[in-house]
Amino acid sequence: MAENSRATAGPGDGRDVTERTWVPTAEAKRRSTTLRWIAAVLWALAIAAEAVGIFWVLRQREVTGGDGELTRDPDTGLLVQGGGEAVFPQWAFVTLIVLLVVIGALSITGSILWKRANRLDPARKSDTARFFVQNQLGAIIAIVAFLPLIILIFLNKDMDRGQKTIAGAVGIVLAVVATIIGVDVNPPSVEKYTADQSTVIQLLGEDAVTWVDGGAVYHVCDTVSDIQTGSEIRYGTTAEAVEAGKQRLTLKFASELEKCGLPVPVNAEEIADALRQIQDGQTVTLPAPEWAASDTAPIVVEDAA
């Protein structure tokens, strides 16, 4: 029996021509583009709200007290109201708090939609710069939308200490929450999806999996208890499973193959461990299935030169 292939999961293996790379379905691509456009609009509105806060709200001031007599400031040459005190008006303070909340809501909602888009159409981990920016853009936008405004709140000369404390605290809390939500600690990648697809093809002989609407994984067998939930059982490719919201292949594929009466590779545990490491963001070599002498391999693929 010819040796099965060993597909490398990770960048730099030099086999772009021979590897079968996972690609999203046309519908997943369309949905991801729509989600990204909506997220971009929400983020643009958040930054616009920040600009309103910086260039309008924080510039508001009222002069209270004094006899109202106008005098000329010898240092600036400007007219000032004699004996008056400039304060930050209460209506502007309330408006500022509302703006901070609106910026937070827009930033967080945009980040959630952006993450959904990345799960439908991820970047390649091998493209380091794009991979980082695409997956951490929500956190970057949150910092851009909050940091300048928070700094100018504390530098504002018309706000009293209480106003600065409250507005600054609200801004910092919202900024931290928005940034945390915007961060993707273990983002999806084309390499991760390709590893799952390669495993499925080598185990079954084709890119064909099954799933139900509930749950986060897809399966190699339609009679296992995990999908006997009463929901409609669906069938398709790994790309179609991702389109349906499934994040990865189940790591219990060995017991599923046995349940369906299909050959189980003798190194199933080794394959599952490699997939687990790949899902955790590590770069490892995905082992080819090793079959017992009594089993017939579902597919035989020669190693690439």
BELSULFEN-V31312 format. One record per backbone hydrogen bond with DSSP energy under -1.0 kcal/mol. NH is the residue of the N-H (numbers start at 0). CO is the residue of the C=O. If there is no record, write none. Layout:
nh co
NH CO
NH CO
//
This chain:
nh co
8 283
18 14
28 24
29 25
30 26
31 27
32 28
33 29
34 30
35 31
36 32
37 33
38 34
39 35
40 36
41 37
42 38
43 39
44 40
45 41
46 42
47 43
48 44
49 45
50 46
51 47
52 48
53 49
54 50
55 51
56 51
57 52
59 56
61 86
63 84
67 81
70 79
72 77
76 72
79 70
81 68
83 80
84 63
86 61
87 157
92 88
93 89
94 90
95 91
96 92
97 93
98 94
99 95
100 96
101 97
102 98
103 99
104 100
105 101
106 102
107 103
108 104
109 105
110 106
111 107
112 108
113 109
114 110
115 111
116 112
117 113
118 114
119 115
120 116
127 125
130 126
131 127
132 128
133 129
134 130
135 131
139 135
140 136
141 137
142 138
143 139
144 140
145 141
146 142
149 145
150 146
151 147
152 148
153 149
154 150
163 159
164 160
165 161
166 162
167 163
168 164
169 165
170 166
171 167
172 168
173 169
174 170
175 171
176 172
177 173
178 174
179 175
180 176
181 177
182 178
189 122
192 188
193 189
194 190
195 191
196 192
197 193
198 194
199 195
200 196
201 197
202 198
203 199
204 200
207 205
208 235
209 218
210 233
217 247
218 209
226 223
227 224
228 226
233 210
235 208
240 236
241 237
242 238
243 239
244 241
245 240
246 215
249 217
255 251
256 252
257 253
258 254
259 255
260 257
261 256
265 289
267 264
270 266
271 267
272 268
273 269
274 270
275 271
276 272
277 273
278 274
279 275
280 277
281 276
285 6
294 291
//
